[in-house]
Amino acid sequence: MPQWGRGLAAAIYDGRMNTLPSTNPAALPADHPFAQVQVLAFDIFGTVVDWHGSIAREVRALYPQVDADAFALAWRAGYQPAMARVMRGEQGWTLIDALHRQILDEILPRFGLAHLGDAERHHLNRAWHRLHAWPDSVQGLTRLKQRYTITTLSNGNIGLLTNMAKRAGLPWDCVLSAEVFKAYKPHPDTYLGVARVFDLPPQQVALVAAHHDDLAAARGCGLRTAYIERPHEFGVAQPKDVSPQPGNDLHAKDLADLASMLGC
């Protein structure tokens, strides 16, 4: 199946070429890669919310002497290794809140913040619950919700994702997390777990993400995939390559663009 680019898809599936949401989305053509999709599952960190900008702003406000950009990057850099330790069995199942705190405690001395007490560390760790959505996220999700059931599929724990959604106004139909499946992405149990929750075959579920490795793992489980460009996920000073890659069914500039592709 060829990858549907945003220009062609928008021209075919949103002939009016406007950004107003349709109140009654028409059915997609039978040969559209998302024609049978019923559920959109969304990666969160980087795809729906701006983790780097949000963390850097909080750190800058609380501790102006600290290089906030470097701090945000260092905190996030510990994320994959921490999850890998759990999945190798080196420590028991651990919520992301607890992993974030472990990483935070490790990096504080490097930034001259070893003196922070438990209350200050707890408040800073909860910054992950207060992440800001990208400017297009709420509108895009609201439009996509007209046609699809929209759910999170994040390694973040349920409490974190719920608090984030409440604060940022993210209109989820459902909050699913690695916590539900006791496995972190990219374990197949996470992607196939979404299909099981909704009693659907995998091809009727699509993953929406700004990370090609996440999408490749979902595709390997039979899900449809949509890539979202987030060139500044790691900050303006470290732009990310957002070039299309083979395999993804859709490639969109942002969530509003994806909604237009899908006639929402």
TORPA-751177 format. One record per residue: x, y, z of N, C-alpha, C in turn; residue in one letter. Coordinates in steps of 0.1 Angstrom, whole numbers, plus 5000, padded with zeros to 4 digits. Example, Ala and Ser with C-alpha at 12.3 -4.5 7.8 and 13.67 -1.06 7.14 Angstrom:
# residues 2
513249435078512349555078513249675078A512849785071513749895071512950005079S
//
This chain:
# residues 264
500849885000500050005000500950125000M500750224991501550344990501250435002P502250505006502050605017501250715012Q500250755019499350865015499950995021W500451085012501051215017499951315020G500251415028499151505032498551585021R499351615011498751695000497751624992G498051494988497151414980495951374988L496251325000495151285008494151395011A494751515015493851625018492951665006A493651654994492951694982491751594979A492051474982491051364978489951364989I490351375002489451345013488951465020Y489351585016488851705021488851805010D487951785000487951854988487752004990G487152045001486952185003488252255007R489252175011490552225015490452335026M489652315036489552405047489952335060N489952415071490352355083489152335093T487952355088486852345096486452195097L486152145109485752005110484451975104P484351855098483051815092482251765104S480951795103480051755114479451615111T479651565098479151425095480251365085N481351315090482351265081481851155072P482151175059481851075049482750955050A482250845045483050725046484250735037A485350675041486550685033486450585022L487050605011487050505000487550375004P487150264998487450135002488950105002A489650174992491050144991491950235000D491350315008492150405017492650315028H493950325032494550245042493850245056P493050345059492350355071490850335070F490450275058489050255056488350165066A489050065072488549975082488850015096Q489650115098490050155111488950205120V488850165132487850205141488450285153Q489650245157490250305169491650365165V491850485170493150545169493750545182L494950485184495750485196496950585194A497150665204498050775203499250755213F500450765207501650785216501450925222D501950945233501751075240502951165241I504051115247505251205249505851235236F505851355232506351405219505351405208G504351325208503351315197502251415200T501651405212500551485216500951595225V501951575233502451685242503951715240V504251835244505651885242506351865255D506951745257507651715269508851805271W509651825261510851905263510552045267H509752115259509452255262508852265275G507952175279507252185292508152165304S509052065303509952035314510952155315I511452195304512452305304511852435310A510552465307509952585312509852575328R509452455332509252445347510652455354E511652385348512952395355513552535354V513352605343513852735342513152835352R511852815354511152895364511552865378A511752735382512152705395513552715399L514452695389515952695391516652765380Y516552895379517052975368518552955366P519252905375520752885374521052765366Q520052675364520252545357520052555342V520852485334520552475320519352395318D518252455316516952385316516752295304A517352335292517252245280518052115283D519252135288520052015290519451925301A518851985311518151915322517051825316F516251885307515151815301515651695293A516651715285517251615277517851505285L518551535296519151435305518051355312A517051415316515951345323515351245313W515051285301514451195291515351085286R516651115286517651025282517750895291A517250915303517250795312516050705311G515150745302513850685301513950545295Y514550525284514650395278515550305286Q516650345291517450255299516750205312P515950295318515150255330514150155326A513350165315512350075311513049935308M514249945301514949825297515249735310A515649805321516049725333514849655338R513649715337512449645342512149525332V512149545320511849445310512849325310M514049355314515049245316514849175329R513949225338513749155351514749195362G515449305359516449355369515749425380E514549475378513649525389512249495385Q511349495395509949455393509249555385G507949525381507149615373507149755380W507349855373507449995379506750095371T505950175377505250275370506150385365L505850455354506650555349506950665359I505950705367506150805377507350765386D507450635390508550595398509850595391A509850555378511050555370511550695368L510550785365510950935364511650975376H511150935388511750985401513150925402R513350795399514650735399515650815391Q515250845379516150915369516451055375I515351125380515551255386516551255397L516451155406517451145417518851125412D518951055401520251035395520951155389E520151235383520651355375520751485383I520051495394520151615402521551665406L522351575411523751625414524551675402P524251635390524951685378524551825375R523451865380522952005378522952095390F523752045400523852125412522652135421G521752025420520552025427520451915437L521551855441521551745450520951785464A520851905467520351955480518751955480H518051925469516651935470516051825479L515051875487514451785496513351695489G512751605497511751515491510551585485D510051685492508851765487509151835474A510351895473510751965461510951865449E511551745452511751645442510351595437R509451575446508151525443507451625434H507451745437506851855429507451855415H508751845414509351855401509051725393L509051615400508651485393507251495387N506351565393505051575388504851665376R505951725372505951805360505551725348A505751595348505351515337503851505337W503151525348501651535348501151665342H502051765341501651895337502151935323R502451845315502951875302501951945293L502352035285501552115276501352035263H500152045258499851985245500452075234A500852015223501252085211500052175207W500252285200499152375197497952315189P498252215181497252155172496552035179D497051995190496551865196495051865199S494651955207493251955212492251965200V492552055191491652065179491651945171Q492851895168493051775160492351655166G492551635179491851515185490351535185L489851655187488451675187487851645174T488551675163488051645150488151495147R489251435151489351285148488351205156L487951255168486951195177485651175170K485351255160484051255153483851115146Q485051065141484950935133485450815141R486450835149487150725156486950735171Y487150615177487350605191488850645193T489150735202490550785204490950745218I492150685219492650635231494150665232T494650685244496150685246496650545245T497950535241498750415242500150465245L500350475258501550535263502250455274S503550465275504250405287503950485300N503450605299503050675311501950595318G501950615331500950545339499550615339N498550545343497150595341496950725349I497450735361497250855368497950975361G499150955357499851065349499051105337L498651005329497951045317496551105319L495851065330494651125333494751265338T495751295347496051425352496451515340N497251465331497651545320496451585311M495651485308494451515300493551615306A493351605319492451695326492951835325K494251855327494851985327494952045313R495251965303495552005289494252005281A493151945286491951945278491951845267G492651735269492751625258491551545259L490751535248489451475249489351325246P490151245253490251105251488851035254W488550925246487450835249487950735259D489250705260489750595268491250635271C491650595283493050605286493650465288V494550425279495250295280496750325282L497350235289498750265294499450125295S500750135294501550015297501149955310A500650035319500249985333499149885331E498249895321497249805319497749665315V498749665306499349545300500549495307F501049565317502249525324503449505314K503449585304504549585294504749725288A505949755286506149885279506249865264Y505849975257506149975242507649965241K508149895231507449835219507149685221P506849635233506349495235505049475227H504949365220503649345213502449345221P502549305234501349305243500649445244D501449545242500849685242499949705230T500449685218499749715206498549615205Y498849485206497749385205496749405217L497249455228496349475239495249575236G495549675228494549775224493449705216V493849625206492849545198492049455207A492649395217491849305226490849385234R491249505239490349585248489149615240V489249645227488149695219487549575211F488049455213487549335206487549355191D488649395186488849425172490049345166L490149315154491349265148492349375147P493649345148494649455148494549555136P494149505124494149605113493049705114Q492149695124491149795126491549895137Q492749885141493349975151494550045144V494750175146495950245141496650315152A498050315151498850385160499250515154L499150625161499550755157500650795165V501850825159503050855167504050935159A504951005167505951085161507351005161A507250875163508450795164508450675155H509350665146509250555136509450415142H510250405153510450275159509150225165D508450315172507150285177506150235166D506150305156505250275144505650145138L506950115137507349985131506949875139A507049885153506649775162505149755161A504349865160502849845158502549785145A503249825135502949765121503349615121R504349575129504649435130503649355136G502749425144501649355151500349365142C500449425131499249425122498449555123G498849655131498149785132498449865120L497549955116497850065107498650175114R499350255106500250355112500150495106T500250595114500250735109501450805117A502350865109503450935114503051085115Y503451145127503151295129504551365130I504751465122505951545123506051625136E507051605144507351695155508751735155R509151825146510551855144511251905156P510551965166511152025177510851945190H510651815189510351735201511551755211E512751765206513951775215514351915217F513552005213513852155214514252215201G514152345200514452415188515852395184V516752385193518152375191518552235185A517652145186517952005182516851955173Q516652015161515551975152515751825148P514651755147514551615144514251595129K514851495123514551465109513151405109D512251465101510851415101510451375087V511451335079511251285065510351165065S509551145055508651025054509550905053P509150795059509750665057508850565052Q509350465044508450365039507850285050P506650235047505950155056504750215063G504850345067503750415073502650435063N501450415068500250435059500050585056D500250665066499950815065501150885071L501351005066502451095071501851235071H501651295083500951415085501851525092A501651645089502351755095502051765110K500751745113500351755127498951685128D498351695140497051625142495951685134L495951815132494951875124495051835110A496251825105496551775091496051625090D496351545100495851405100494251405099L493651495107492151495106491651535092A492351625086491951665072492151545063S493251465064493451355056492351245057M491751245069490751135072489351195072L489251315066487851365063487151405076G487851435086487251475099487151635100C
//
